[in-house]
Amino acid sequence: MKKILFFVFVAFISLAGCHNSKKATSNMTDTSILNGTWELNYITGPRITFDGLYPDKKPTITFDVSGSKVSGNSSCNNFNGKLNVTGNKINFNDPMAMTRMMCPGQGENTFMETLKKVDSWSVTDGKTLNLMMGDLAMMRFTKK
């Protein structure tokens, strides 16, 4: 009898642990979680360190889901355009308006070119936005 109770207890604890881990990722049909400003803290691809790409100012992105607008700063220039998001699918391939200040380094170009490769998103713990290409996280942002 003690063995049966022990196994029931272990099974209960295991199931409870699995349930809590599922709360880490947002419901991908609720795009309103995107609303607000997010600051870049990771970008894939470049051989230059993150701090080398963005020594003075990190890029940001701001979503207005109800207005279907996206805007932000590439670390140098401001941009804005139409937000294309449906469920967890997102793309930034429509033309965007952008200021044209002369920017040193490769940070701005890396940011804007990587943004064009993104095809989906997820939010972890309500604080980390992952912009992905397939299953690969291309960019990560922290909620400001």
Contacts in CASP RR format, 6 or more apart in sequence:
PFRMAT RR
TARGET T0000
AUTHOR 0000-0000-0000
METHOD contacts of the structure
MODEL  1
MKKILFFVFVAFISLAGCHNSKKATSNMTDTSILNGTWELNYITGPRITF
DGLYPDKKPTITFDVSGSKVSGNSSCNNFNGKLNVTGNKINFNDPMAMTR
MMCPGQGENTFMETLKKVDSWSVTDGKTLNLMMGDLAMMRFTKK
24 124 0 8 1.000
24 125 0 8 1.000
25 122 0 8 1.000
25 123 0 8 1.000
25 124 0 8 1.000
26 33 0 8 1.000
26 122 0 8 1.000
26 123 0 8 1.000
26 124 0 8 1.000
26 126 0 8 1.000
27 33 0 8 1.000
28 87 0 8 1.000
28 88 0 8 1.000
28 122 0 8 1.000
29 87 0 8 1.000
29 88 0 8 1.000
31 65 0 8 1.000
31 85 0 8 1.000
31 86 0 8 1.000
31 87 0 8 1.000
32 65 0 8 1.000
32 66 0 8 1.000
33 123 0 8 1.000
33 126 0 8 1.000
34 63 0 8 1.000
34 65 0 8 1.000
34 85 0 8 1.000
34 121 0 8 1.000
34 123 0 8 1.000
34 129 0 8 1.000
35 63 0 8 1.000
35 64 0 8 1.000
35 65 0 8 1.000
35 66 0 8 1.000
36 62 0 8 1.000
36 63 0 8 1.000
36 64 0 8 1.000
36 143 0 8 1.000
36 144 0 8 1.000
37 60 0 8 1.000
37 61 0 8 1.000
37 62 0 8 1.000
37 72 0 8 1.000
37 143 0 8 1.000
37 144 0 8 1.000
38 60 0 8 1.000
38 61 0 8 1.000
38 62 0 8 1.000
38 63 0 8 1.000
38 129 0 8 1.000
38 141 0 8 1.000
38 142 0 8 1.000
38 143 0 8 1.000
38 144 0 8 1.000
39 58 0 8 1.000
39 59 0 8 1.000
39 60 0 8 1.000
39 141 0 8 1.000
39 142 0 8 1.000
39 144 0 8 1.000
40 54 0 8 1.000
40 58 0 8 1.000
40 59 0 8 1.000
40 60 0 8 1.000
40 61 0 8 1.000
40 111 0 8 1.000
40 139 0 8 1.000
40 140 0 8 1.000
40 141 0 8 1.000
41 50 0 8 1.000
41 58 0 8 1.000
41 140 0 8 1.000
41 141 0 8 1.000
41 142 0 8 1.000
42 50 0 8 1.000
42 137 0 8 1.000
42 139 0 8 1.000
42 140 0 8 1.000
43 50 0 8 1.000
43 53 0 8 1.000
43 110 0 8 1.000
43 111 0 8 1.000
43 114 0 8 1.000
43 138 0 8 1.000
43 139 0 8 1.000
44 114 0 8 1.000
44 136 0 8 1.000
44 137 0 8 1.000
44 138 0 8 1.000
44 139 0 8 1.000
45 110 0 8 1.000
45 114 0 8 1.000
46 53 0 8 1.000
46 106 0 8 1.000
46 107 0 8 1.000
46 110 0 8 1.000
48 106 0 8 1.000
48 107 0 8 1.000
53 75 0 8 1.000
53 105 0 8 1.000
53 106 0 8 1.000
53 107 0 8 1.000
53 110 0 8 1.000
53 111 0 8 1.000
54 75 0 8 1.000
54 107 0 8 1.000
56 75 0 8 1.000
57 73 0 8 1.000
57 75 0 8 1.000
57 76 0 8 1.000
58 75 0 8 1.000
59 72 0 8 1.000
59 73 0 8 1.000
59 74 0 8 1.000
59 75 0 8 1.000
59 107 0 8 1.000
59 111 0 8 1.000
60 72 0 8 1.000
60 73 0 8 1.000
60 141 0 8 1.000
60 144 0 8 1.000
61 70 0 8 1.000
61 71 0 8 1.000
61 72 0 8 1.000
61 141 0 8 1.000
62 70 0 8 1.000
62 71 0 8 1.000
62 72 0 8 1.000
63 69 0 8 1.000
63 70 0 8 1.000
63 83 0 8 1.000
63 85 0 8 1.000
64 70 0 8 1.000
64 71 0 8 1.000
64 83 0 8 1.000
65 83 0 8 1.000
65 85 0 8 1.000
67 83 0 8 1.000
68 82 0 8 1.000
68 83 0 8 1.000
68 84 0 8 1.000
69 80 0 8 1.000
69 81 0 8 1.000
69 82 0 8 1.000
69 83 0 8 1.000
70 80 0 8 1.000
70 81 0 8 1.000
70 82 0 8 1.000
70 83 0 8 1.000
70 92 0 8 1.000
70 96 0 8 1.000
71 78 0 8 1.000
71 79 0 8 1.000
71 80 0 8 1.000
71 81 0 8 1.000
72 78 0 8 1.000
72 79 0 8 1.000
72 80 0 8 1.000
73 79 0 8 1.000
74 98 0 8 1.000
74 103 0 8 1.000
74 107 0 8 1.000
74 108 0 8 1.000
74 111 0 8 1.000
74 112 0 8 1.000
75 103 0 8 1.000
75 107 0 8 1.000
75 108 0 8 1.000
75 111 0 8 1.000
76 101 0 8 1.000
76 103 0 8 1.000
76 104 0 8 1.000
76 107 0 8 1.000
76 108 0 8 1.000
77 98 0 8 1.000
77 99 0 8 1.000
77 100 0 8 1.000
77 101 0 8 1.000
77 103 0 8 1.000
77 108 0 8 1.000
78 98 0 8 1.000
78 99 0 8 1.000
79 96 0 8 1.000
79 97 0 8 1.000
79 98 0 8 1.000
79 99 0 8 1.000
79 112 0 8 1.000
80 96 0 8 1.000
80 97 0 8 1.000
81 94 0 8 1.000
81 95 0 8 1.000
81 96 0 8 1.000
81 97 0 8 1.000
82 94 0 8 1.000
83 90 0 8 1.000
84 90 0 8 1.000
84 91 0 8 1.000
84 92 0 8 1.000
84 93 0 8 1.000
84 94 0 8 1.000
85 121 0 8 1.000
88 120 0 8 1.000
88 121 0 8 1.000
88 122 0 8 1.000
89 119 0 8 1.000
89 120 0 8 1.000
90 118 0 8 1.000
90 119 0 8 1.000
90 120 0 8 1.000
90 121 0 8 1.000
90 131 0 8 1.000
91 118 0 8 1.000
91 119 0 8 1.000
92 115 0 8 1.000
92 116 0 8 1.000
92 118 0 8 1.000
93 116 0 8 1.000
114 138 0 8 1.000
114 139 0 8 1.000
115 131 0 8 1.000
115 139 0 8 1.000
117 133 0 8 1.000
117 138 0 8 1.000
118 131 0 8 1.000
118 132 0 8 1.000
118 133 0 8 1.000
118 138 0 8 1.000
118 139 0 8 1.000
119 132 0 8 1.000
119 133 0 8 1.000
119 134 0 8 1.000
120 131 0 8 1.000
120 132 0 8 1.000
120 133 0 8 1.000
120 134 0 8 1.000
121 129 0 8 1.000
121 130 0 8 1.000
121 131 0 8 1.000
121 132 0 8 1.000
122 129 0 8 1.000
122 130 0 8 1.000
122 132 0 8 1.000
123 129 0 8 1.000
123 130 0 8 1.000
124 130 0 8 1.000
126 143 0 8 1.000
127 142 0 8 1.000
127 143 0 8 1.000
128 140 0 8 1.000
128 141 0 8 1.000
128 142 0 8 1.000
128 143 0 8 1.000
129 140 0 8 1.000
129 141 0 8 1.000
129 142 0 8 1.000
129 143 0 8 1.000
130 137 0 8 1.000
130 139 0 8 1.000
130 140 0 8 1.000
131 137 0 8 1.000
131 138 0 8 1.000
131 139 0 8 1.000
131 140 0 8 1.000
131 141 0 8 1.000
132 138 0 8 1.000
END
